[in-house]
């Protein structure tokens, strides 16, 4: 009997609470911020999931033409060092490539939106300082670092991508400095390296890494850079994309 009374009382309370608000989720999250945007609402649409077909590669000479010129702009960078010292004495890592675990749970490259009055390079060096604590007096992105631009049809966003090659020793220092970045712990939740080797089952390593959640076109940017900079061959990339996990034998 007591269980029935409690259940009826709980139902009445829930019914009263539900009638008192048109959006229960916002009431539930009033203390945590969960399921709300706050001041991020103005730019959250840039982080929405889209298909790879949403991104069109744009030739550099066309960037001053519409619709690209009047679109929103963003710049990101792949910081990397070539490295052939074997991992576990078995796998050739090819390169140490830095990516980030972002505040929204996705993987991506450091960078961000281009503010008014900035060009893509100035904006990117600013973002690298904020997100990576990069010493731009030693390492800075320049026009020679440019790799590719993609345009998002749905977001009307031009995404400029650059690659900054450093020595392996310099990359170690960049990794350490990143822990002291202004945005570390808020926008950036960690710096990671990309495993570019494939292990014995043909799936663990790089193929598994590619199954993670990537923001926007960052997965596309990674694959484009690996191919263009000849870090991996087109055949190695294709094998990684086609790989499937082996079933566990009973």
Secondary structure, 3 states (H helix, E strand, C coil): CHHHHHHHHHHHHHHHHHHCCCCHHHHHCCCCCCCCCHHHHHCHHHHCCCCHHHEEECCHHHCCCCCCCCCEEEEEEEEEEECCCCECCCECCCEEEEEEEECCCCEECEEEECCCCCCHHHHHHHHHHHHHCCCCCCCCCCHHHEEEEEEECCCCEEEEEEEEECCHHHHHHHHHHHCCCCCECCCEEEEEECCCCECCCCCCEHHHHCCCCECCCHHHHHHHHHHHCCCCCHHHHHHHHHCCCCCCCC
